Amino acid sequence: MKTAAAYLASLRERDLVLYVDGERVAEPVDHPKVRPSVNAVAATYAMAHDPATRALAVAHSDLIDAPVNRFCHLFRDEADLTAKLHFQRALGALTGTCFQRCVGLDGLNALFLATWESGPDAHGRFVAWLKGVQTRDEMLCGAMTDPKGDRSKRPPEVPESYLRVVERRPDGVVLRGAKVHQTGAANAHQILVMPGQALREGEEDFAVAAALPVDAPGVTMVLGRQPSDERKGGPDAGNLRYGGQECVVLFEDVFVPSERVFLDGDLDAAATLVDAFAGYHRASYGGCKPGNLDVLIGAADLLTREHGIRKASHVRDKLVEMTHLTETIHGLGLAASGKGTRHDAGVWKVDPILANVCKHHVTKLPYEVVRLAEDLAGGMVATMPSIADLDHPELGPALETVVGGRDRAQLLRLVEYMSYGSGAVPFRIECMHGAGSPQAQRIVLERTTDWEAKVARARALAGLDRRPDVVARDLEEAAE
Ligand SMILES: Cc1cc2nc3c(=O)[nH]c(=O)nc-3n(C[C@H](O)[C@H](O)[C@H](O)COP(=O)(O)OP(=O)(O)OC[C@H]3O[C@@H](n4cnc5c(N)ncnc54)[C@H](O)[C@@H]3O)c2cc1C
């Protein structure tokens, strides 16, 4: 397993084409807008070597018969699903942001069972590739979301808005198009391309799942802008060490050799993949986001102490409410994992209803926690001068009595960072759209709920059903 230092060194070996603010970046690891997100991924590697967190971060892979970072591991039993949530929460609390490896983890598990359903050839190719990922402890960019363009049109009507196979050669396929919102793309070793939605007959060119190095010829990445991203690396950053990252990834006729093409045109397996990924990833939000919320609650708590209001009943109640909302999400993620079921491929799936309820709450509850944090922090969270003003030899002392000390200022910056600064992208907006916008969860809930079972219960109790229930049968048998 890589250490954090080995991870950083491995990133420097890539020949990545990355643009930031209109300029090609020579070495992403050293770019001030990229580095905080590299640090957040590095935390996933470091925790595997720290005796205090090793148990959370490391699992045993039966594929390579060796310890692996949990982010490369298959969900071999229910405990693996739950352990993922605990690891994610610890990482979310350590970094206060998105640590970017969950899409890859959830994607590789979904692909494991989808390729198994597709057949032994596809599964064999995938497992051979996965063994390499585990051995090298690689960071994967999970690339699902297509630009889509006009959402009312099917992919063949707007092919340029979807990643697709444009050529099939004897030794591989050629991909063209783009994937958007790609978390951690510029910090990854490989891109795991997957279809972003279930597809229909005639849409086979879009049903492609494959892996390629991030620096494969024809791949170009463009870093997304975040609010206040110019502050990264400086004293006003809010989160002084860590950050998130999202990129547009362009594929301009990228060749992928056959051994790394896992699905090509298998519509059923592609549907399985999308469905399984959605379940895994929606439960994941019950791990990472509660960890982020721990940080926000902690910052709000500290500020109320600084302000001398911590003991006021409404303040205590607001902190309790923030905790209640946070644990609701975490509980749902754990419940979705704990109610998992075994797939015949040999990996465990989460409970789809609870996973979707979890993510659906994530599209709402953190917004309320942010609102309460802004309430408790006071208006200075939005109007405070720069930390440089506080550090100014003449201005500083005068400002200190107005703004409070540097500790208070840095806490205010942290709340600002998470609420509407650069941290709000991989926190709040990710809560809304990551793993699917709210309606996507409601669609699954409608489709997955066993409405007839509920109807049957109501019929039985209302006396519409003549059949005796379990108690009546028991009493009848006893009477006989
Ligand atoms: C911070 C962040 C990180 C992300 N990380 C990743 C990542 O690592 N990998 C990845 O693949 N994706 C990632 N995503 C993408 C995420 O999965 C998508 O944002 C999400 O699926 C919504 O897609 P969209 O952004 O295109 O919005 P849209 O799909 O356009 O949704 C916007 C609104 O339009 C509605 N809508 C959409 N289509 C229809 C329709 N046909 N009819 C009626 N209403 C419709 C939606 O319900 C929603 O209300 C990330 C997103 C964010 C914000």
The ligand as an ORCA input file, in Angstrom:
! r2SCAN-3c Opt
* xyz 0 1
  C     -19.422     18.538     -6.576
  C     -19.843     17.463     -7.515
  C     -19.049     16.338     -7.662
  C     -19.402     15.349     -8.577
  N     -18.562     14.277     -8.762
  C     -18.817     13.404     -9.773
  C     -17.899     12.377    -10.104
  O     -16.865     12.230     -9.469
  N     -18.184     11.555    -11.138
  C     -19.315     11.685    -11.865
  O     -19.499     10.921    -12.807
  N     -20.220     12.650    -11.580
  C     -19.993     13.503    -10.555
  N     -20.907     14.487    -10.253
  C     -22.074     14.620    -11.109
  C     -23.422     14.329    -10.479
  O     -23.668     12.961    -10.432
  C     -24.435     15.096    -11.346
  O     -24.273     16.470    -11.044
  C     -25.864     14.671    -11.128
  O     -26.066     13.378    -11.605
  C     -26.831     15.636    -11.825
  O     -26.500     15.756    -13.172
  P     -26.346     17.215    -13.804
  O     -25.341     17.952    -13.018
  O     -26.118     17.031    -15.249
  O     -27.700     17.927    -13.541
  P     -29.066     17.687    -14.306
  O     -29.205     16.234    -14.619
  O     -29.164     18.643    -15.413
  O     -30.110     18.052    -13.189
  C     -30.572     19.390    -12.964
  C     -32.090     19.349    -12.746
  O     -32.710     18.878    -13.939
  C     -33.584     17.792    -13.632
  N     -33.599     16.902    -14.796
  C     -32.543     16.297    -15.374
  N     -32.945     15.568    -16.434
  C     -34.279     15.711    -16.522
  C     -35.269     15.202    -17.408
  N     -34.957     14.393    -18.416
  N     -36.556     15.555    -17.184
  C     -36.892     16.371    -16.155
  N     -35.990     16.882    -15.294
  C     -34.701     16.562    -15.478
  C     -32.973     17.153    -12.392
  O     -33.912     16.379    -11.642
  C     -32.493     18.386    -11.634
  O     -33.549     18.940    -10.893
  C     -20.593     15.468     -9.320
  C     -21.399     16.596     -9.143
  C     -21.031     17.587     -8.270
  C     -21.893     18.810     -8.143
*
